[in-house]
Amino acid sequence: MKFGIDRLLEEPSLRRELQGRRVALLAHPASVTADLTHSLDALAGAGVNLTAAFGPQHGLRGDKQDNMVESPTFNDPIHGIPVFSLYGEVRRPTDEMMQPFDVLLVDLQDLGCRIYTFITTLRYVLEAAAKHGKSVWVLDRPNPAGRPIEGLRLRAGWESFVGAGPLPMRHGLTLGELAHWFVRTLKLNVDYRVIEMHGWQPAAAPGYGWPLGERTWVNPSPNAPNLWMARAYAGTVMLEGTTLSEGRGTTRPLELFGAPDIDANKVLTEMRALAPQWLQGCRLRPCWFEPTFHKHVGKLCSGLQIHVEDPSYHHEAFRPWRLQTLAFKALRRLQPEYPLWRDFHYEYEKDRLAIDIINGSPLLREWVDDAQSTPADLDALTAPDETSWSEEREAFLVYR
């Protein structure tokens, strides 16, 4: 198959439309061609008139390990162009940043989860382009989580840098399809186009969204090391709003969770008793791990690892958002006073709990903390959101 960047480089008719125009690139470490050349270098080598570049969270080339660590603006030492940071002093492009180019190429590998900040950055650059009369081309890439939909939709008033709009946690669109959705729903008057992929088959095994065995995985952010993390991420990302470790500081971040003061075997037993149907499609393995940095650094944690890499994996049955929610519920039932919710400044939000910012409302946290609530109650709350999104996104599906 071919990604958008590959088509742009291989098809002279596409590049011809960039002749005589100043071009900028929004990219990150996973913005590479089929032969693993970074898109900035490949475009320069193809004769594209690059006059600026932009880096999202974690940087253009990949310079920041943790969340909420800002990147500076700098001059690229190889190409001699300014590289503007969209995760530093600002997150929206300034008027000054929009001046050096006519066309912005967006080549970002997404993970298919609402909270991944590249989605919000896409929205911000589309809005800035509409304001300044610039063009935006989205060089499309696969959604490695595929087409399944899961989770509550973000509620009005809960927009943030990890919540660009009323999407469910697991939205099932590519970045190019999301661009269509943003332009339509925000009523943006912007000159934009999507350079579509050729040959993407999101329902095909064994990748179910990622062309496994055909394209090399490159981390789009430091703690996104493989396809298995991408599959679990729509659930495990919620751990960022808790006191439980999400495995940062281990070799399998966001595929496992735990803490020194829980009994993972008891948590798993309680999960199976509460909602065994939410554990389908994967395997859960009790494990021990010791983070070398981040939460519980240097402490032995009892935890569970989510395995979605072996033949037992079932793409349509796997529901990572419900699985992780169920773990929270099980722990709350076993240890009602456990200090589960982490209270700290999260992605520039200072007056709301991180777990609520992540979920786009307090609804999930309230369900976990309500001693009387059942899995059926959460299903009843979530199913209408999933159905409405499934119907809404139909108009924006490019790959069928």
C-alpha positions as CSV (number, residue, x, y, z in Angstrom):
1,M,0.0,0.0,0.0
2,K,1.0,3.6,-0.3
3,F,0.7,6.4,2.3
4,G,0.0,10.0,1.3
5,I,3.6,11.0,1.5
6,D,4.6,8.2,-0.8
7,R,2.0,9.2,-3.4
8,L,3.1,12.8,-3.3
9,L,6.7,11.8,-3.9
10,E,6.0,9.3,-6.6
11,E,3.3,11.1,-8.6
12,P,4.7,14.2,-10.5
13,S,1.1,15.4,-11.1
14,L,0.6,16.0,-7.4
15,R,3.9,17.7,-6.9
16,R,3.4,19.9,-9.9
17,E,0.6,21.7,-8.0
18,L,3.3,22.8,-5.5
19,Q,5.6,24.4,-8.0
20,G,6.1,28.1,-7.5
21,R,4.6,27.9,-4.0
22,R,6.2,28.1,-0.6
23,V,5.7,24.9,1.3
24,A,5.7,24.1,5.1
25,L,5.6,20.6,6.7
26,L,3.9,19.6,10.0
27,A,5.6,16.3,11.0
28,H,7.0,14.2,13.8
29,P,9.4,11.2,14.1
30,A,7.0,8.8,12.4
31,S,6.7,11.0,9.4
32,V,8.8,8.7,7.2
33,T,8.5,7.3,3.7
34,A,8.4,3.6,2.8
35,D,12.2,3.5,2.9
36,L,12.3,5.3,6.3
37,T,13.5,8.6,5.1
38,H,12.0,11.5,7.1
39,S,9.4,13.3,5.1
40,L,11.2,16.7,5.6
41,D,14.4,15.3,4.0
42,A,12.4,13.4,1.3
43,L,10.5,16.5,0.2
44,A,13.6,18.6,0.1
45,G,15.3,15.9,-2.0
46,A,12.3,15.9,-4.4
47,G,12.8,19.6,-5.0
48,V,9.8,20.9,-3.0
49,N,10.4,24.5,-2.0
50,L,10.4,24.1,1.8
51,T,10.3,27.4,3.7
52,A,9.2,26.3,7.1
53,A,8.3,23.3,9.3
54,F,6.2,22.7,12.4
55,G,6.6,20.2,15.2
56,P,3.7,19.0,17.3
57,Q,3.9,17.5,20.8
58,H,7.2,15.7,21.3
59,G,8.8,17.6,18.4
60,L,9.5,17.4,14.7
61,R,12.4,14.9,15.1
62,G,11.4,13.6,18.5
63,D,13.0,15.4,21.4
64,K,10.8,15.1,24.4
65,Q,10.1,11.9,26.4
66,D,7.2,12.7,28.7
67,N,3.9,14.5,28.4
68,M,3.7,18.2,29.1
69,V,7.3,18.9,28.2
70,E,7.5,21.7,25.7
71,S,9.7,21.9,22.6
72,P,11.4,25.1,21.4
73,T,11.3,26.8,18.1
74,F,14.6,26.5,16.2
75,N,16.3,26.7,12.8
76,D,16.8,23.3,11.2
77,P,20.5,22.8,10.8
78,I,20.2,20.7,7.6
79,H,17.7,22.7,5.6
80,G,18.1,26.1,7.1
81,I,14.4,26.7,7.7
82,P,12.5,27.8,10.8
83,V,10.9,24.9,12.7
84,F,8.0,26.3,14.7
85,S,6.9,24.5,17.9
86,L,3.2,23.9,18.3
87,Y,3.8,22.5,21.8
88,G,5.8,25.2,23.5
89,E,4.9,28.8,24.1
90,V,1.9,28.3,21.9
91,R,-0.3,25.4,20.7
92,R,-2.0,27.3,18.0
93,P,0.0,28.8,15.1
94,T,0.6,32.5,15.6
95,D,0.1,35.0,12.8
96,E,3.9,35.2,12.4
97,M,4.2,31.5,12.0
98,M,1.6,31.5,9.1
99,Q,3.6,34.0,7.0
100,P,6.5,32.0,5.5
101,F,4.4,29.5,3.5
102,D,1.5,29.2,1.1
103,V,0.8,25.4,1.5
104,L,1.1,23.4,4.7
105,L,1.6,19.7,4.3
106,V,0.4,17.7,7.3
107,D,2.1,14.3,7.7
108,L,1.3,12.9,11.1
109,Q,0.9,9.3,12.2
110,D,-2.2,9.2,14.5
111,L,-3.2,6.4,17.0
112,G,-6.9,6.6,16.4
113,C,-7.8,7.9,19.9
114,R,-9.4,11.3,20.7
115,I,-6.9,12.2,23.3
116,Y,-3.9,12.0,21.0
117,T,-2.9,15.7,20.6
118,F,-2.1,15.5,16.9
119,I,-5.9,15.6,16.3
120,T,-6.2,18.9,18.1
121,T,-3.1,20.3,16.3
122,L,-4.8,19.4,13.0
123,R,-7.9,21.3,14.0
124,Y,-5.8,24.3,15.0
125,V,-3.8,24.5,11.8
126,L,-7.0,24.2,9.7
127,E,-8.5,27.1,11.6
128,A,-5.4,29.1,11.2
129,A,-5.2,28.4,7.5
130,A,-8.8,29.5,7.1
131,K,-8.0,32.8,8.9
132,H,-4.9,33.5,6.8
133,G,-6.0,32.2,3.4
134,K,-3.4,29.3,3.4
135,S,-3.8,25.9,1.9
136,V,-3.6,22.6,3.8
137,W,-2.8,19.2,2.4
138,V,-3.2,16.2,4.7
139,L,-0.9,13.4,3.6
140,D,-3.0,10.6,4.9
141,R,-1.8,7.6,7.0
142,P,-3.5,4.6,8.5
143,N,-5.4,4.5,11.8
144,P,-3.6,1.6,13.4
145,A,-6.6,1.0,15.7
146,G,-8.8,0.4,12.7
147,R,-12.5,1.2,12.4
148,P,-14.1,0.1,15.7
149,I,-15.9,2.8,17.8
150,E,-15.9,2.9,21.6
151,G,-16.4,5.3,24.4
152,L,-18.4,8.3,25.5
153,R,-18.4,11.4,23.2
154,L,-16.9,14.6,24.6
155,R,-19.5,16.8,26.1
156,A,-19.9,20.5,25.2
157,G,-17.8,22.7,27.4
158,W,-15.1,20.0,27.9
159,E,-13.0,20.8,24.9
160,S,-9.3,20.9,25.6
161,F,-5.9,20.1,24.0
162,V,-6.8,16.4,24.4
163,G,-10.4,16.9,23.3
164,A,-10.7,18.7,20.0
165,G,-14.5,18.0,19.6
166,P,-17.4,15.6,20.3
167,L,-15.6,12.5,19.3
168,P,-15.7,9.2,21.2
169,M,-12.5,7.9,22.6
170,R,-12.0,5.4,19.8
171,H,-13.2,7.2,16.7
172,G,-12.1,4.9,13.8
173,L,-11.1,7.6,11.3
174,T,-7.8,8.5,9.7
175,L,-6.4,12.0,10.1
176,G,-7.5,12.8,6.5
177,E,-11.0,11.7,7.3
178,L,-10.9,13.8,10.5
179,A,-9.9,16.8,8.4
180,H,-13.1,16.4,6.4
181,W,-15.1,16.2,9.6
182,F,-13.4,19.3,11.1
183,V,-14.0,21.4,7.9
184,R,-17.6,20.4,7.7
185,T,-18.6,20.6,11.4
186,L,-16.6,23.8,12.1
187,K,-17.8,25.3,8.8
188,L,-14.3,26.3,7.9
189,N,-13.8,28.3,4.7
190,V,-10.4,26.8,3.9
191,D,-8.6,25.5,0.8
192,Y,-7.7,22.0,1.8
193,R,-7.3,18.5,0.3
194,V,-6.4,15.0,1.4
195,I,-3.8,13.0,-0.4
196,E,-5.4,9.7,0.1
197,M,-3.7,6.4,0.7
198,H,-3.8,3.6,-1.9
199,G,-4.6,0.1,-0.7
200,W,-5.5,0.7,3.0
201,Q,-7.6,-2.2,4.3
202,P,-8.6,-1.5,7.9
203,A,-10.6,-4.7,8.3
204,A,-7.8,-7.0,7.0
205,A,-5.9,-9.4,9.3
206,P,-3.5,-9.4,10.9
207,G,-3.0,-5.7,11.1
208,Y,-6.6,-4.5,11.3
209,G,-5.6,-0.9,10.4
210,W,-1.8,-1.1,10.2
211,P,-0.2,-2.8,7.2
212,L,1.6,-5.3,9.5
213,G,4.6,-6.9,7.7
214,E,4.5,-4.3,4.9
215,R,5.4,-1.0,6.7
216,T,7.9,-0.5,9.6
217,W,6.4,1.0,12.8
218,V,8.2,4.1,13.9
219,N,7.2,5.7,17.3
220,P,4.9,8.7,16.7
221,S,5.6,9.6,20.3
222,P,8.2,8.2,22.7
223,N,5.7,5.9,24.5
224,A,4.0,4.5,21.4
225,P,6.5,1.8,20.6
226,N,4.4,-0.7,18.7
227,L,1.0,-1.7,17.2
228,W,0.0,-3.4,20.4
229,M,0.2,-0.2,22.4
230,A,-1.9,1.5,19.7
231,R,-4.6,-1.1,20.1
232,A,-4.8,-0.8,23.9
233,Y,-4.3,3.0,24.0
234,A,-8.0,4.1,23.9
235,G,-8.2,2.4,27.4
236,T,-4.8,2.7,28.9
237,V,-4.5,6.4,28.2
238,M,-7.0,6.9,31.0
239,L,-4.3,5.7,33.4
240,E,-2.7,9.1,33.0
241,G,-5.5,10.5,35.1
242,T,-5.0,8.0,37.9
243,T,-2.4,7.2,40.5
244,L,-1.8,3.8,38.8
245,S,1.3,3.4,36.6
246,E,0.6,3.1,32.9
247,G,4.0,1.5,32.4
248,R,6.0,4.6,31.6
249,G,9.5,3.8,32.6
250,T,9.1,0.2,31.4
251,T,9.7,-1.3,28.0
252,R,5.9,-1.8,27.5
253,P,4.3,1.5,28.2
254,L,0.5,1.8,27.9
255,E,0.1,-1.9,27.5
256,L,0.1,-2.6,31.3
257,F,-0.9,-1.0,34.5
258,G,-0.4,-1.5,38.2
259,A,0.8,-0.1,41.5
260,P,2.7,-1.2,44.6
261,D,-0.4,-1.2,46.8
262,I,-2.8,-3.3,44.8
263,D,-3.3,-7.0,44.2
264,A,-3.6,-7.5,40.5
265,N,-4.8,-11.1,40.8
266,K,-7.7,-9.9,42.9
267,V,-8.5,-7.1,40.5
268,L,-8.6,-9.5,37.6
269,T,-10.9,-11.9,39.5
270,E,-13.2,-9.0,40.3
271,M,-13.2,-7.9,36.7
272,R,-14.2,-11.3,35.5
273,A,-17.0,-11.5,38.0
274,L,-18.3,-8.0,37.1
275,A,-18.3,-8.0,33.3
276,P,-16.5,-10.9,31.6
277,Q,-18.0,-9.7,28.3
278,W,-15.8,-6.6,28.5
279,L,-12.6,-8.8,28.5
280,Q,-13.0,-10.4,25.2
281,G,-10.6,-10.3,22.3
282,C,-7.4,-10.2,24.4
283,R,-5.5,-11.9,27.2
284,L,-4.8,-10.4,30.6
285,R,-1.6,-11.5,32.3
286,P,-0.8,-10.7,36.0
287,C,2.8,-9.4,36.1
288,W,5.3,-7.4,38.2
289,F,7.2,-4.4,37.0
290,E,9.4,-1.6,38.4
291,P,9.2,1.7,36.5
292,T,12.6,3.4,36.0
293,F,10.9,6.8,35.8
294,H,7.5,8.5,36.2
295,K,4.9,7.1,38.7
296,H,6.1,4.7,41.3
297,V,9.7,5.0,40.1
298,G,11.9,2.3,41.6
299,K,9.0,0.5,43.3
300,L,7.8,-3.0,42.5
301,C,4.3,-2.8,41.1
302,S,1.6,-5.6,40.9
303,G,-0.1,-5.2,37.6
304,L,-1.8,-6.6,34.5
305,Q,-0.5,-6.6,31.0
306,I,-3.0,-6.5,28.1
307,H,-1.9,-8.9,25.3
308,V,-3.3,-8.2,21.9
309,E,-0.4,-9.5,19.8
310,D,-1.1,-13.3,19.7
311,P,-3.7,-15.4,17.8
312,S,-6.2,-15.0,20.6
313,Y,-6.7,-11.3,19.6
314,H,-10.1,-10.5,18.1
315,H,-10.2,-7.1,16.7
316,E,-14.0,-6.5,16.7
317,A,-14.4,-8.0,20.2
318,F,-11.6,-6.2,21.9
319,R,-12.9,-3.1,23.8
320,P,-10.0,-1.4,25.5
321,W,-12.0,1.5,26.9
322,R,-14.4,-0.7,28.7
323,L,-11.6,-3.1,29.9
324,Q,-9.7,-0.3,31.5
325,T,-12.8,1.2,33.0
326,L,-13.7,-2.2,34.4
327,A,-10.3,-2.3,36.1
328,F,-11.0,1.0,37.8
329,K,-14.4,-0.3,39.0
330,A,-12.9,-3.5,40.3
331,L,-10.3,-1.7,42.3
332,R,-12.9,0.7,43.7
333,R,-15.0,-2.3,44.8
334,L,-12.0,-4.0,46.4
335,Q,-10.5,-0.9,48.0
336,P,-13.3,1.7,48.3
337,E,-10.9,4.4,49.7
338,Y,-8.1,3.8,47.2
339,P,-6.8,7.3,46.1
340,L,-7.4,6.4,42.4
341,W,-7.9,9.8,40.8
342,R,-4.7,11.8,40.3
343,D,-5.2,15.6,41.0
344,F,-2.6,17.6,39.0
345,H,-2.3,20.1,36.2
346,Y,-3.0,18.1,33.1
347,E,-2.4,19.4,29.6
348,Y,-2.8,23.1,30.6
349,E,-6.0,22.4,32.5
350,K,-5.8,23.5,36.2
351,D,-9.3,23.4,37.6
352,R,-10.6,20.0,36.5
353,L,-9.6,16.4,37.3
354,A,-7.4,14.8,34.7
355,I,-9.6,11.8,34.4
356,D,-12.5,14.0,33.4
357,I,-10.5,16.0,30.9
358,I,-9.4,12.7,29.3
359,N,-12.9,11.4,29.0
360,G,-14.5,14.7,28.0
361,S,-16.9,14.8,31.0
362,P,-17.1,13.5,34.6
363,L,-19.5,10.7,33.5
364,L,-17.0,7.8,33.6
365,R,-15.5,8.8,37.0
366,E,-18.9,9.2,38.5
367,W,-19.8,5.7,37.3
368,V,-16.7,4.2,38.8
369,D,-17.2,5.9,42.1
370,D,-21.0,5.1,42.4
371,A,-21.2,2.0,44.5
372,Q,-24.6,1.1,43.0
373,S,-23.7,1.4,39.4
374,T,-23.3,-1.6,37.2
375,P,-21.6,-2.4,33.8
376,A,-25.1,-2.4,32.3
377,D,-25.5,1.2,33.4
378,L,-22.3,2.3,31.7
379,D,-23.3,0.4,28.5
380,A,-26.7,2.2,28.6
381,L,-24.9,5.5,28.9
382,T,-22.3,4.9,26.2
383,A,-24.2,3.0,23.5
384,P,-26.2,6.0,22.3
385,D,-22.9,7.9,21.8
386,E,-21.4,5.1,19.9
387,T,-24.4,4.7,17.7
388,S,-24.7,8.4,16.9
389,W,-21.0,8.6,16.1
390,S,-21.2,5.6,13.8
391,E,-24.0,7.3,11.9
392,E,-22.3,10.7,11.8
393,R,-18.9,9.5,10.6
394,E,-20.4,7.6,7.7
395,A,-20.3,10.7,5.5
396,F,-16.6,11.1,6.1
397,L,-15.3,7.6,5.4
398,V,-12.9,7.7,2.5
399,Y,-11.8,4.1,2.6
400,R,-14.5,1.5,2.3
